[in-house]
Structures are given as structure tokens and as C-alpha cells.
């Protein structure tokens, strides 16, 4: 079965070619992922009509269904750069200039479109049948099959809250003046990076402060705060920074980890892979957690709880937790938005927060940076520095982590009252020097090795930044170390 990320990248290749053919004077931007799609638009947000989308989709189908093959070649780097100069493609020139080695891999279709390869593509066009173009907001969506439904398109489900957050952070990119990797590298090389980092961190702090202000406005009706999000989104540091902003407003908060309310390991449900499923909500003692939170909000003391991962059982501690008159309780865990949990203690009493790392920057105009890659790079560093996992172990487990997120986290993002984007526009330039040495000697199956090579290529495009400029309270410190917070 084709790897879906390769299917998606190949569909983006054909979309870019078809757009260039039909609109030769316009520039297509393939932006962030959005549900089961990539959000795309004209660089100047020129409206695209329903008829234009039909033309685009028709041409893509013609190319995909034709007997013309997608060809793969290696071009001399100098020759390739000369071609880019001819087409005045500044964002691609910035990447080509950073390409390591004397040749660059190229994908070419029927002499009508060519591009360098930064994400692996597939030659088998029969795998590209399931897609559609759908008008959305000021652009359109390239929709495709997902990990959970790899063979067909599901009915479209809008996520307006998530999209609004993505668009907000695109505006932040405008404030920072960073749209592509080339823009970031220029800022570093022109010695503008320290101010850019200060602004990026300031935007984070402002957003956390704004969220805290709105949460406080709902007190005491809503005293329970749930924080959910996918792996390596930065939930822990966000929680600590939120606590500080709540203190600024005169409120204290106490944290309960959902992990401490796991049911006994021998009772955990079995997943499709035949292994115990630690990520299913059925692995939580939802009723016990609900009852405890009810008691807390009513002013009663409850025993603190700890799950012992060595023996696979949870137990109550002798210490007690009780809320003061001006206290919140924060619940951390991946199921914080799941109605099966929040309904236990009443949706009208809960402030629901979703944390993710929604990348604000593109590789170039029509090569996006994967949000999941952002989180995987963070996780590679953290697992190596603090958890004793090899890069092979992290990479091999990642597909199952992603499937768990698709089932248990992403479907509930629209339940959130607030969404926080934890990405930092400069972080790849810091992470690169940590991650690239880990990736160089990865030994594993073909899929793991291919993923390691792709990530290493991606990170090679960035100019390094010294970590000494990263503030001690930065969310990035959760992964690279030397944080002012204790974890």
C-alpha cells in the first residue's frame, strides 16, 4: 500500500503543474494542512471560481489517468539553479542554493511541469484517484484520503475554529515577515534573528495572556480547565505559562494528569494491532475522574492519585487536594476535549483548550511544512535527551502515534473554547543541530530510513541558530532542555 504522505505530496505536484498550466501568470500557494486537505490559494488571494476549480480538477484527472509517466531524474545543481533564475522563482532558489551535493532530484511530467523533490513522490498514478478540489474561504482545499480511511474520501467536515487559528498565525507570519525558509535564513544572515525571536515569543505570551483573561471572566461558573493536544504539541509548558497568567489575574490553579486515572493495565482495551491501547478513552477511569472533579468543585478534598507504570496500577496517595476560593483545576491529557469525559462533569463547567503546533512557514510557494513533522522533530530531541529512546524507536512508533491522534484527538478539536498554536517560526533552525546527528545513523526498516532521510534533507535547508538566544521560559525549552520550568 502506498504511504499516504507520498500520495498527498504527488497530488500537490500535479495540482501545482495544472495551476501553472491554466493560470500561467499567477502563483499558487499550497499552505497548511486542514483536516483531510491542504488549504491552497493564489499568492494575492485572487478569487478562484467554481468553474476554474472544475478546470483544475479535470486537468489533474487527465494527467493522472493518461499513459504518460511521472519521471524521476537528477539534475546538475548549477543547471537547475539557472532554470530557476529564468523563471524568477525566489523561494525555490533559496532552497536550491542550500541543497547539499552537486545534483538535485527532479520530478517531471510530460515536459509540461517539473520541480525538485523534497517529499517522496510515487510513480504509480493509480494511487492518486481519490481527491477533490473544494472552494473554501478565500481559496480552495485539495482534499484526499486519510490514515483512517485510506481508500476513499469522507464527507467534508468543516473546522472553522481551527481554520481561524491557522489564519491568525499566518497573520503572525506577516508581522514577522517570514513566509518561507528563505525569508528565515535571510533574517538570520542579516543579524535580525534576535528581534524576530523576541517577537515570536512575545506573540506566544500575548496569546496565553489573552486566553487567561477570558478564562478568568467565566469564573466561578467554569473552574475546570482541560488541556488537550497531540504528541509534542507543548501542552506541559503551555499549562505552566497559563498558570502564571492566571496568577497575574489573582487566581491559583492545580493540575491533575489524566494518566494517573488509567484503569489497571490488565484491563486496558486491545487495539487493532493486537497491543494494549493506552490512547483510547476506554483506558481511563472516566467515572472516577468525573466524581473526583465534582467533589473538588463542591469544595471537598480529594486524594491525589498516581499511576504506577512499573506495575500497571493506579493508587490514591495520602496527600489531599482541595480548591481554595480563587482556584482553578487544570486537567492535562489527550482526551480533554472528548465529550465522553467532559460530560461527566458538565460541559457548562469546563473551559476546553486545544494545543497544537501549526506551522506558520512554507518551504517555498508550493511545498508546505508538515505540522506533524514539526512535532516529530521536537519528539526526536526530547526522547533522545530525556527519555532514553533511540531515534529508530521514535521514528518506528510515530505512525501508530499519528493513528491514535487521528482517532482520539483531532476529531474533537472543534469542541475547544480556545486553540493555542505552539509553533515558533524560528524553532527548526534551533532543532536542526540536535536532530540531524540523530538521523545520520538511523538503521531500521525501509519506511523508517526513508523518513529519516526526508527529515534530514528538510533540516538541511535551514541556517542554524544558537540556542543561547532561546528564552528560559520558551516552549521550545521543553524539548532542548535548560528550561526555567521544572518538568
Residue pairs with C-beta under 8 A, 6 or more apart in sequence:
1 150
2 122
2 124
2 127
3 120
3 122
3 447
4 144
4 145
4 146
4 147
4 150
5 119
5 120
5 370
6 119
6 120
6 121
6 122
7 122
7 127
7 128
7 144
7 145
8 38
8 144
9 119
9 120
9 121
10 70
10 121
10 122
10 127
10 128
11 60
11 128
11 131
11 142
11 144
12 30
12 38
12 142
12 366
12 367
12 368
13 70
13 107
13 109
13 113
13 115
13 121
14 60
14 63
14 64
14 109
14 128
15 28
15 30
15 40
15 56
15 60
15 133
15 142
16 28
16 30
16 113
16 115
16 366
17 63
17 109
17 112
17 113
17 115
18 56
18 59
18 60
18 63
19 26
19 28
19 56
20 28
20 113
21 59
21 112
21 113
22 52
22 55
22 56
22 59
23 42
23 52
26 42
26 43
26 44
26 46
27 42
27 43
27 365
28 40
28 41
28 42
28 43
28 365
28 366
29 40
29 41
29 42
29 43
29 362
29 365
29 366
30 38
30 40
30 142
30 362
30 365
30 366
30 367
30 368
31 38
31 39
31 40
31 41
31 139
31 166
31 170
31 362
31 368
32 38
32 39
32 166
32 170
32 358
32 359
32 368
32 371
33 39
33 368
33 370
33 371
34 141
34 159
34 162
34 163
34 166
35 156
35 157
35 159
35 162
35 410
36 143
36 144
36 145
36 146
36 153
36 154
36 156
37 134
37 141
37 142
37 143
37 144
38 141
38 142
38 368
39 136
39 137
39 139
39 140
39 141
39 163
39 166
40 139
40 140
40 141
40 142
41 48
41 138
41 139
41 140
42 48
42 139
43 365
45 138
45 139
47 138
48 135
48 139
48 140
50 135
53 133
53 134
53 135
53 140
56 133
57 132
57 133
60 131
60 133
63 109
63 110
64 125
64 128
64 129
65 125
66 110
68 109
68 110
69 123
69 125
70 107
70 108
70 109
70 121
70 122
70 123
70 125
71 107
71 108
71 109
72 105
72 106
72 107
72 108
72 117
72 121
72 123
73 105
73 106
73 108
74 103
74 104
74 105
74 106
75 103
75 104
75 106
76 102
76 103
77 96
77 99
77 101
77 102
77 103
77 104
80 96
80 104
80 106
80 116
81 93
81 96
81 97
84 92
84 93
84 96
85 93
89 364
89 365
90 182
91 179
91 180
91 182
91 362
91 363
91 364
91 365
92 116
92 364
92 365
93 182
94 180
94 181
94 182
94 185
94 186
94 364
95 116
95 118
95 181
95 182
95 363
95 364
95 367
95 461
96 104
96 116
98 181
98 185
98 460
98 461
98 462
98 463
99 116
99 460
99 461
100 460
104 116
105 116
105 117
106 114
106 115
106 116
106 117
107 114
107 115
107 116
107 117
107 121
108 114
115 366
118 363
118 367
118 454
118 457
118 458
119 367
119 454
120 450
120 454
122 128
130 144
130 145
130 151
130 152
130 153
131 142
131 143
131 144
131 145
131 153
132 143
132 153
133 140
133 141
133 142
133 143
134 140
134 141
134 143
134 156
135 141
137 163
137 167
141 156
143 153
143 156
144 153
145 151
145 152
145 153
146 154
146 406
147 402
147 403
147 406
148 403
148 406
148 407
159 413
159 414
160 414
161 413
161 414
161 416
161 419
162 413
162 414
162 419
165 358
165 419
165 421
166 358
166 421
168 421
169 358
169 360
169 421
169 423
170 360
172 200
172 203
172 360
172 425
173 179
173 360
173 361
173 425
175 199
175 203
176 196
176 199
176 200
176 360
176 425
177 183
177 187
177 196
178 184
178 187
178 196
178 360
178 361
178 425
179 361
179 362
180 361
180 362
180 363
180 364
180 365
181 361
181 362
181 363
181 364
181 428
181 461
181 462
182 364
183 361
184 361
184 425
184 426
184 428
184 429
184 462
184 463
185 461
185 462
185 463
187 193
187 196
188 429
188 463
188 465
189 463
193 426
193 429
193 465
193 469
194 469
196 425
196 426
197 424
197 426
197 465
197 469
197 470
200 424
200 425
200 426
201 424
201 471
201 474
204 241
204 422
204 424
204 475
205 241
207 420
207 421
208 238
208 241
208 242
208 245
208 420
209 245
209 248
211 242
211 245
211 353
211 418
211 420
212 242
212 245
212 246
212 248
212 249
213 245
213 249
214 418
215 222
215 225
215 246
215 328
215 351
215 418
216 246
216 249
216 250
216 251
218 351
219 251
219 326
219 328
221 348
221 349
222 348
222 349
222 350
222 351
223 297
223 323
223 327
223 328
223 329
223 349
224 293
224 297
224 328
224 329
224 331
224 345
224 349
224 350
224 351
225 242
225 253
225 328
225 329
225 330
225 331
225 350
225 351
225 353
226 330
226 331
226 333
226 336
226 337
226 341
226 342
226 350
226 351
226 352
226 353
227 235
227 238
227 239
227 242
227 330
227 331
227 332
227 333
227 336
227 353
227 355
228 235
228 333
228 334
228 335
228 336
228 337
228 338
228 352
228 353
228 354
228 355
228 409
228 412
228 416
229 235
229 334
229 354
229 355
229 356
229 409
229 422
230 334
230 356
230 372
230 375
230 405
230 409
230 410
231 375
231 379
231 401
231 405
232 357
232 375
232 376
232 378
232 379
232 382
232 479
233 355
233 356
233 357
233 375
233 422
234 355
234 357
234 378
234 422
234 475
234 478
235 332
235 355
236 332
236 478
236 487
237 422
237 474
237 475
237 477
237 478
237 483
237 485
238 353
238 355
238 420
238 422
238 475
239 255
239 330
239 332
240 485
241 473
241 475
242 253
242 330
242 353
243 253
243 255
243 330
246 252
246 253
246 328
250 326
251 326
251 327
251 328
252 324
252 326
252 327
252 328
253 327
253 328
253 329
253 330
254 321
254 323
254 327
254 328
254 329
254 330
255 329
255 330
255 331
255 332
256 289
256 292
256 293
256 305
256 321
256 329
256 330
256 331
256 332
257 332
257 333
258 284
258 289
258 331
258 332
258 333
258 334
258 335
258 336
259 307
259 333
260 305
260 306
260 307
260 314
261 284
261 285
261 286
261 288
261 289
261 305
261 307
261 314
262 268
262 278
262 283
262 284
262 285
262 307
262 314
263 283
263 284
263 285
263 314
264 312
264 313
264 314
265 276
265 312
265 313
266 312
268 276
268 277
268 278
268 280
268 283
269 276
269 277
269 280
269 282
269 283
270 276
270 277
271 277
271 280
273 400
276 283
277 283
277 404
279 334
279 404
279 407
279 408
280 407
280 408
281 335
281 338
281 340
281 341
281 408
284 333
284 335
284 341
285 314
286 340
286 341
286 344
287 344
289 331
289 341
289 344
290 341
290 344
290 345
291 344
292 302
292 305
293 329
293 331
293 344
293 345
294 345
295 301
295 302
296 302
296 321
296 322
296 323
296 329
297 323
297 329
297 345
297 349
299 322
299 323
300 322
301 320
301 321
301 322
302 320
302 321
302 322
303 316
303 317
303 318
303 319
303 320
303 321
304 316
304 317
304 319
304 320
304 321
305 314
305 315
305 316
305 317
306 314
306 315
306 317
307 313
307 314
308 314
308 315
323 329
334 404
334 405
334 408
334 409
335 341
335 408
336 342
336 352
336 353
337 352
337 354
337 409
337 412
337 413
337 415
337 416
338 408
338 412
338 415
339 347
339 412
339 415
342 350
342 352
342 415
351 417
351 418
352 415
352 416
352 417
352 418
353 416
353 417
353 418
353 419
353 420
354 413
354 415
354 416
354 418
354 419
354 420
355 419
355 420
355 422
356 371
356 413
356 419
356 420
356 421
356 422
357 371
357 374
357 375
357 378
357 421
357 422
357 423
358 371
358 421
358 423
359 368
359 369
359 370
359 371
359 373
359 374
359 423
360 421
360 423
360 425
361 369
361 425
362 368
362 369
363 369
363 458
363 461
369 428
369 458
371 423
372 402
373 455
373 458
374 423
374 427
374 428
376 394
376 395
376 398
376 455
377 428
377 431
377 435
377 455
377 459
378 427
378 431
378 478
378 479
379 394
379 398
379 479
380 391
380 394
380 395
380 434
380 435
380 438
380 439
381 431
381 434
381 435
381 438
381 479
381 480
382 478
382 479
383 389
383 391
383 393
383 394
384 390
384 391
384 394
384 434
384 438
385 434
385 479
385 480
385 481
386 481
391 438
391 439
391 442
391 452
392 442
392 443
392 444
392 448
395 442
395 444
395 448
395 451
395 452
396 444
396 445
396 448
398 451
399 447
413 419
422 475
424 474
424 475
424 476
426 465
427 476
428 459
428 462
429 462
429 463
429 464
429 465
430 464
430 465
430 467
430 470
430 476
430 480
431 459
431 476
431 479
431 480
432 459
432 460
432 462
432 464
433 464
434 480
435 455
435 459
436 456
436 459
436 460
439 452
439 453
439 455
439 456
439 459
440 456
442 448
442 449
442 452
443 449
444 452
467 480
467 482
470 476
470 477
470 480
471 477
472 482
472 483
472 484
473 483
473 484
473 485
474 483
477 483
477 484
477 485
478 485
478 487
